[in-house]
Amino acid sequence: MVVRQDVAQVFVLSEVGARVLELLDGKRNLVAVRDLLLLEYEVNEAQLEHDLNEYINRLKEAGIIHCTEDR
C-alpha cells in the first residue's frame, strides 16, 4: 500500500507492483529492474517490458515516483 497524505490518496498494490516499487530504489535503472523481474517471475520478456513501462507511467502520473533519467 502507498499512501500520499498530501492529496489524501491510498494506492493498493499487488505483490508484483510492490516488488517493482521496492526495486525502484534510485540505484537501479529500469533495465536492471526488468532483468531482475524476469529472473523472479515466469513471464514473457516482451509482455513484462510492456507492462512495466505502462505501470511506471501510471506511477509517474499519480506522483508516486519521479524519474531522474531516461529509461
C-alpha positions in Angstrom: 0.0 0.0 0.0 1.2 3.5 -0.8 -0.3 6.5 1.0 0.0 10.0 -0.4 -1.0 12.1 2.5 -0.6 15.4 0.6 -3.5 14.6 -1.6 -5.3 12.0 0.6 -4.9 9.1 -1.7 -4.2 5.4 -1.0 -3.0 3.0 -3.6 -3.3 -0.7 -3.0 -0.5 -2.6 -4.8 -0.3 -6.2 -6.0 2.6 -8.3 -4.9 4.4 -7.6 -8.2 3.5 -3.9 -8.0 5.0 -3.7 -4.5 8.1 -5.6 -5.8 8.6 -3.1 -8.6 8.5 -0.2 -6.1 11.0 -2.0 -3.9 13.3 -2.4 -6.8 13.0 1.3 -7.9 15.4 2.3 -5.2 17.3 5.0 -7.1 20.3 2.7 -7.6 18.8 0.6 -10.4 17.7 1.8 -13.8 14.6 0.4 -15.5 16.6 -2.2 -17.5 18.0 -3.6 -14.2 14.5 -3.7 -12.7 13.2 -5.5 -15.7 16.1 -8.0 -15.7 15.5 -8.8 -12.0 11.8 -9.3 -12.6 12.5 -11.7 -15.4 14.6 -13.8 -13.1 11.9 -13.7 -10.3 8.7 -14.3 -12.3 7.7 -16.6 -15.1 6.8 -14.1 -17.7 7.4 -13.3 -21.4 10.1 -10.6 -21.8 8.1 -8.5 -24.3 5.0 -8.7 -22.1 6.9 -7.7 -19.0 8.6 -4.8 -20.7 5.2 -3.5 -21.9 3.5 -3.9 -18.6 6.4 -2.4 -16.7 6.5 0.7 -18.9 2.8 1.1 -18.5 3.0 0.7 -14.7 5.9 3.1 -14.5 3.9 5.7 -16.4 0.9 5.3 -14.1 3.1 5.7 -11.1 4.6 8.9 -12.5 1.2 10.3 -13.4 0.0 9.6 -9.8 3.0 11.4 -8.4 4.3 8.3 -6.6 7.6 8.2 -8.4 9.8 10.7 -10.3 12.2 9.6 -12.9 15.6 11.3 -12.9 17.0 9.8 -16.1 15.7 8.3 -19.4 14.9 4.7 -19.4 
